[in-house]
Amino acid sequence: MSAQQIINDSGIAFGTSGARGLVKDFSAPVCGAFTLAFIEVMRASYTFNRIAIAIDNRPSSPEMALACMAAANSLGLAVDYYGVLPTPALALTSMADRVPAIMVTGSHIPFDRNGLKFYRPDGEISKQDEQGMLAVTTALPSMVLQGLPPSDDRAEQAYLARNLTIFPPHFLTGKRIGIYEHSSSGRDLYANLFEQLGATVISLGRSDSFVPIDTEAVGLADIEMAQDWQREHQLDAIFSTDGDGDRPLLSDETGTYLRGDILCLLAAQYLQIEALSVPVSCNSAIEVCSAFKQVARTKIGSPYVIAAFDELNHGYKRVAGFEANGGFLLATDITLGGKPLTALPTRDALLPALAVLAMAGKQPVSSLLKELPSIYTASDRLQNFPRERSLVIVEQGIKAPEQLLAILGLAEYQVEQVDTTDGLRITLNNQEVVHLRPSGNAPELRCYGEASSQVRAMQLVVQCLGAISQG
């Protein structure tokens, strides 16, 4: 059977960050078909004799990696297996080695789902690459599934070295940093790194079962837990990530998590970035703060952020991008304090968090927020919400936005602007924003709110999702 037919029959599709689906649908032949399709598309443009593979801590990831490895071996390729590893660490080393890579991860989505992220030798695959993979008609060869080999720690060490080199030695001395470990793929690496940078590290919330942390929609339980930890341990900050370590969570000294786009806005200022590529869902403070010479707005998803780099790179020497989830993408090689930092055009959780801690210095992290415009965002989601229903709501809202506002309980406001870059983003006549978007990774409807206070932004989100769920 051809790779195309196997993939089509699986029901697994590409979302905003790789191929995602239910674990039960990621059978060995399906994983093998995706691997075959990926390798064929890569061979059309690159020469290589091996690929790199790593996994997150999901219980289904080792078996999926085994199938990917068997498919690569059947095609005559050796495999560099790095075991459990943050996605940006895999990307850093595979790009340095100029080989393709596969990360087995479902990132933040529930444990009954998983996914595959694919990297070219020069970075993330494009939407064009995805379409090429879905068109591969080569038959899947027979695969021999053997045990996973011992993992190589070379990628982990390179990732540690990257972050240890660029920041001042021991700049966290005197700081008490909590590491919310849960089931993150980098949980052991992070403690090691922060200790080498001088911090006193307190390990928190380690879990033997998979915890689906979504840094763009942090649950109330996690918010309260962070504030309890801060009070108990007198922490200067709490650091964590999603499941595969490419989206950060960083709290201030009160245990309050910074929004991902605000975290990255501060990091971009510290890194002296000139031009940014960001999704339409990110905080408008990015433009209002006037810190950047150009800001390009894109659809949601790292492939779209990356696609905008081409044009920005022609006009500026220090280019980066980020997403509302906090993943920071460095598009160009830069220097910081006279030290070189190579481009890493894929989501990274460590760089923005460390940059903000370095920017704060001896001051509390919250002091940095006082310098930013008073624009606040909030987001949440309706889980297990059929994508078809989400699309109908968005389509009807595009045709009649005033009627949608009435349904959402916002009839007293007028529509000032409608943006359909990704989903439906409505700017109201009081400059508040409501943005509805079907998730590209799971059956979820996401809602983003923007207002002049954090409380009001969250009220907008809660009100809109409540009205939709009852409708």
Secondary structure, DSSP 8 states (H G I E B T S, - for coil): -BHHHHHHHHT-EE-SSSEEEEGGG--HHHHHHHHHHHHHHHHTT---SEEEEEE-S-TTHHHHHHHHHHHHHHTT-EEEEEEE--HHHHHHHHHHHT--EEEE--TTS-TTEEEEEEEETTEE--HHHHHHHHT---B--------------HHHHHHHHHHHHHS-TTTTTT-EEEEEEET-TTHHHHHHHHHHTT-EEEEEEE-SS-----TTS--HHHHHHHHHHHHHHT-SEEEEE-TTSSSEEEB-TTS-B--HHHHHHHHHHHTT--EEEEETTS-THHHHT---SEEEEE-SSHHHHHHTHHHHHHH-SSEEEE-TT--EEE-S-EEETTEEE--EEEEESHHHHHHHHHHHTTS-THHHHTTS-S-EEEEEEETT--HHHHHHHHHHHHH-HHHHHHHTT-TTS-EEEEE-SSSEEEEETTS-EEEEEE-SSSS-EEEEEEESSHHHHHHHHHHHHHHHHH-
